[in-house]
């Protein structure tokens, strides 16, 4: 019986993860989650109203998406 070479397994996994857009998706999800968390903490700490909170969160996500990958490309 042949033993599995761990370096071959990690090389094949690395090839799969680099060929798929998972890395950029994970970065995008992390940035959006941090933005929402920061806005939530700030708005709760200052006891600001909810409507501007939604505008700030939505505006931040839209600004990030436009800055990250503009539609013109």
C-alpha positions, -999 to 999 in steps of 0.1 A, spaced: 0 0 0 13 34 -10 13 63 16 0 96 6 25 124 2 13 154 21 31 178 -2 12 165 -32 -20 170 -14 -12 206 -4 0 213 -39 -33 201 -54 -53 220 -28 -33 252 -35 -40 248 -72 -77 245 -66 -79 275 -43 -58 297 -66 -79 288 -96 -112 298 -81 -122 332 -70 -126 321 -33 -98 343 -21 -113 375 -34 -147 364 -22 -134 358 13 -116 392 14 -148 409 2 -169 392 29 -143 401 55 -142 437 45 -180 440 45 -184 422 78 -158 445 94 -175 476 80 -210 465 93 -195 457 127 -177 490 130 -208 509 119 -230 489 143 -207 496 172 -204 533 164 -241 538 160 -250 519 191 -224 537 212 -235 571 200 -272 561 202 -278 575 167 -310 567 148 -314 535 127 -322 551 93 -288 569 90 -272 536 100 -287 518 71 -276 546 48 -240 544 61 -239 506 58 -254 506 23 -232 535 12 -201 518 25 -208 485 8 -215 503 -25 -184 525 -22 -163 494 -16 -177 475 -45 -171 504 -68 -136 510 -55 -127 473 -57 -140 464 -91 -153 494 -111 -180 485 -137 -159 501 -165 -133 473 -166 
